[in-house]
Amino acid sequence: MDKRDRIDYDNDGKLDDVVICGVSMFRMEAMGDGRWWIKLYREGGKDEVFWLSGVTDARHYSEHASDQEAYK
């Protein structure tokens, strides 16, 4: 399985679920504007930051972003 494989986890017939492997921890915070900030702490130190602004709009922000860079 690749680190971001799409699968049918909820058995609805759609490949709309995502599996992310190799994550030792994650942090998720709700922002005041309704978005969610998500940081994945990967094994080996390659961290990734995502912004989730809707049910189906997950956007990869950056790799190796510091916490302060991600809040800008």
Number of C-alpha atoms within 10 A of each C-alpha: 8 9 11 11 13 15 14 13 13 10 9 8 9 11 13 13 13 13 13 13 13 12 16 11 11 13 10 14 11 12 13 7 7 10 14 16 18 20 22 20 18 16 12 9 11 12 18 20 23 18 21 19 15 11 6 8 9 14 12 12 16 15 13 14 15 13 10 7 10 17 9 5
